Amino acid sequence: MKGPEFRHIELGDVASTNAECMELARNGDPGNVWVTATRQTGGRGRRGRGWASEPGNLYASLLLIDPAPWEAMASLPLAVTLAVYEAVASVLPAEAKGLTIKWPNDLLIEGGKTCGILIEAEPFADGRKAVVIGCGINVAHRPDAGLYKTTCLGEHGSSATPQDLFARLVVSMDRTLALWDQGRGVASIRDAWIERAEGIGKPVTVNLPDRQIHGLFKAIDGAGRLVLETPDGKQQMIASGDVFFPV
């Protein structure tokens, strides 16, 4: 079966590629469209944090309309992060080491954050559901992320331009979403994600909006939640949070 045909809208300065995609959806766009920008003036990360977005890095968002039954959407971030990992890996030299996935959806190279992913969804009165997958990848610059050490692809021997990386990302996202298959292929996606993950089996601290939890990073469940074993032997399923590994 032939996969979806993706359109591409290339912009200069925008507030946010995610916001541009969601506006397209509100105006009736059928989806399967990528929006890229040279620079974002209002880039956002998780929990509304700012994401510095100067020229030289990749800012890309993909709009999907009704990509899967709503109950299957919890596992979409696993597929998306795997797709971004494959695209980044393809532009790093063979000798580059230390590319890993950090739960829930960051990419690290030798412990430095090089990519952030923000997935947003909005239901509409006509029954459609818009899902926007936003990717900010440090290609030439590594802005200060505050909480984390950062890095960029150029510091690890990559000569790829944002355009080169975007071309790889379109291919890997198409392939990985087909493998995910509206949630039906989550088992193979989860296995591939775990193979590339940082910190499973190690002590971890998770910052939640209202508290901090310490424990052992036991696993990832089928919905993409972190399975944390607390010191008293109990397990907690965590859907989102900021993860820190002891140095």
ABEGO torsion letter per residue (X at the ends): XBBBBBBBBBBBBBABAAAAAAAAAAAGBAEGBBBBBABBAABBBBGGBBBBBBBGBBBBBBBBBGABBAAAAAAAAAAAAAAAAAAAAAABBAABBGBBBBOAABBBBGGBBABBBBBBBBBBAAGBBBBBBBBBBBAABBBBAGABBBBBAAAAGBABBAAAAAAAAAAAAAAAAAAAGGGAAAAAAAAAAAAABBGBGBBBBBBBAABBBBEBBABBBAAGBBBBBBAAGBBBBBABEBBBBBX
